[in-house]
Each structure stands twice: as C-alpha cells, then as structure tokens.
C-alpha cells in the first residue's frame, strides 16, 4: 500500500508541476511578485497531496527566527521537499541551485523568471564569484537567499560534508545567517519513491551573527544544523 500511495503521489507531484507550468505560464510576463505566485501555489498543492495521499504532515517551527527581508538562509538538505516547502512561508525566496535545473521545462522557466542563482559546479572559482555577485544583488532587493551547504541531498544519519560556498556568501553579504533544520529525509527519502506517513518539521533556529571568522562560522553552522536536525529525527519513528 505504501508503494502504491507513493506512486500516486509522484503523479500528483509532477502532474501538478506540469499543470501550473502550462496554465500559469502567462505569469512569467508579470512583475516578480506575481510571477512567483504559481510556485507558491504549487508548493501548497504538493503539501496538500503529501498530507492526503501519503500521510505526510508538514510543520514549521521557530517562525520568529525566519527572516522577512534580504537575508541568507542555510538549510539542512535531506529531500526534495526541502526545496519546495519554503516557498509556502518565505515572501521572496531565491535558491542557489545547480545550473542543470535551469534547463528543465516548467521548473527551469519559473526558476529563471524568479531570478534563482544557478551554479556551474565544474567552474569552481568562476562559479563562486558569479554566485556571490548574484546573491549580493538579490539581498539588496529584499530577497531571502536559500542555500544548502551540503550541495546535494544527504542521507539521514550521514556525516555530511559542508561545502565552503556558504562561507563566501556569509562573508561577502555581511548579514546574519539564518538556519533551517529538518527531519524531511525520515519520511521523504532523498532517493527512491517511497514516502512514509509522519510529520516533517522545518525548524528555524536563532541566526548566526555576521562577522564570525570562517572556521568558527563553518563549525557553528554544521554543529547547530546537525544537532537540531538530529533532535527532530529522534522525536519520531516512521510508520512501517
């Protein structure tokens, strides 16, 4: 039954993406705030389907620590949901994402219009410079920059490697770094299609202040994100 529900949900997930991509394509011609509406609607549609098809509830905690204007947000990355759910609570999020995603139909179109920040992983130094410049401009537009320091989805319990790109942004933007912990991979694994009933929590933590030394920043970033995410994972046991 879990596999069947998961398959139905996958149809819901990608079918709704195609629906909004096709029928809301005229929004691409509108100002940014309106062009991002279909992305937010899709996010809510995905959460609705997750709740009623596979039994996954999504909860946000620590909203008092969630930034309102221009900011840097670093999040734990365990599943695809980490890139979808934040659209339902942030006003004007902008993701740092891999360049390949910009070539996808629907997703790529709206990502380009929403001024997401693509990164070419094979051009390390050049990519880092372009990423910092792009994010600097977006923060001035009161955008919330979301980056996943691991660079890709990790497995629950894995000792993930945090990449230095987030430290470059933190140093250059000179803003607090907000933190977003999660247990998402516990019920929505980073790989495979099976989804398990349970509650996925996204928890915003007190931000790291600007001005920390690089080593101290990276240590605190990882320690706080991993500790908070592991605590969320320890709260629940997936239904078998």
Buried (B, 14 or more C-beta within 10 A) or exposed (E): EBEEBBBEBBEBBEEBBEBBBEEBBEBBEEEEEEBBEBBBBBBBBBBEBBEEBBBBEBEBBBEEBBBEEBBBBBBBBBBBBBBBBBBBBBBBBBBBBEEEBBEEEBBBBBBEBBBBBBBEEEEEEEBBEBBBEBBBEBBEEEBBBBBBBBBEBBEBEEEBEBBEBBBBBBBBBEBBBBBBBBBBBBBBBBEEEBBBBBBBBBBBBEBBEBEBEEEEBBEBBBEBBBEBBBEBBEEBEBEE
